[in-house]
Amino acid sequence: MWLAVVLGLMALAGWLLWWWNDIWYGLMVSFLSSERGTKLPPGHMGLPIIGEMFTFLWYFKFLRRPDDYINHKRQKYGDGIGMYKTHLFGRPSVIVFSPTATKYVFRADDNFILEWPNVELVGKNSVVAVHGKIHERLRTFVSRSINQPESLRRIACIVQPRMIYALQSWAERGAINSYKEIKKVTFENIGMFFASFQPGPKLDKLDNYFVGLVSGIRSYPLNIPGFAYHHGLQCRRKTIAIFREELVKRKSNIEVDGSNEPMKDLMDGLMKLKDEEGRHLNEMEILDNIVSILVAGYESTTLATMWAIYYLAKYPNVLQKLRDENMSLKKIKNEEFVTSDEVLKMKYTMKVVDETIRMANIAAIVFRTTTKDVSYKGYMIPKGWNIMLWIRYLHTDPENFDDPMCFNPDRWDVLMVAGTYHVFGGGSRICAGNMLARLQLAIVLHHLSTGYKWKLVNPDAEVKYLSHPKPEDDVEIIFYKI
């Protein structure tokens, strides 16, 4: 009899643990919400504190079938309103997975604001963290610096010498790890354009620090030695120290000789930026924005280029069509460099770019936070909850894209269904460097397709999805000149 009682209590305790979050947050909505008679979206919120992290890791890390995380919920709870409640990364959350619901969140800026997880790693004063007029001013500056036609023309000239040299060195070596090599040349170009840093020990240190910083951004916020978040904080501190040294040196030069030269890099531009009252950014605002823009562009550019190499090796018919278009341009020009205007006009090349970014799904999730209780189709999303726009699923759902896991640039011959393609986010927070990202990838594709051939060393390598999608071998290739 005692055994039966113990087993019964254990079963009750297990049941309470399993449903604790659902019961607790459901009661909070019932008693504290400003709108009575509403309920949370369908779904399950998992265990206390831990939430659904184990389930999330099961699909992403162990099964390596990330799309089944949403498929499982659709099978269990139906499509409903395109949202499910959950508890992830230490916070009560709502997953948004349908085009309609995604469009609603992106457009309702007053209800859903951007709050990066572990924002202290990218900087609380950065363009990705601030709001209102400060955000508008910083975003306008960033867009003008890296995303407007004149800026793109200048950047195209800056990035190509290192690209061309890197490709030549790859061919001489024969076998390379494409992720590591792309990362190196990407960081050298970014270091030059952002702070005029030349290749060398300083840039190598920054490269190592950024690896740790980026890993910490998507980690659980435990500031304990041995955890990714703690390591990320240490890497940020060292990164800031390097940029602060450069900033202090430039300020000293201005004070000594009164230099007022035109902007030569992003740091110069941030130093000269003023608000409506003529106030300059302070030191921490400049440093936070340098770091945040580097974080946004560094890893994403590297991964997109790596995936382009991977897919073009897997789909030789696509590579041949790409080569034909780019060889036509090269024969007309008879020059080594290509301009941004020429590249962006190549229709098939830009379709390859868009298809690569769609399938790469580098920003698998975009975060927002509710500013107030939000009612959506009869359900309540409480103030302060985490909104997780599951962008990856928009791009891999067969309802949105025909045969979505097939690399098919020709799918872009027809208009996509509205709200199904959000590789650069959406709303007022859409990536300020979206054209720069597409341009850099297109330039790489031009030089790759017109001068080189390659094959995958491990064509069946498994893909790991955390912290970003990437084949386990980092796409090792045999690389040689045509």
ZIBEL-V589875 format. One record per helix or strand of 3 or more residues. SS is the DSSP state (h for helix, s for strand). FROM is the first residue (numbers start at 0). LEN is the number of residues. Records with the same first field share a line. If there is no record, write none. Layout:
BEGIN
SS->FROM-LEN  FROM-LEN
END
This chain:
BEGIN
h->1-31  52-10  66-11  98-9  118-4  131-15  148-25  177-18  200-17  227-30  265-7  282-32  315-18  339-5  346-14  390-6  408-5  426-3  433-18
s->82-6  90-6  174-3  365-5  373-3  378-3  385-4  451-5  475-6
END
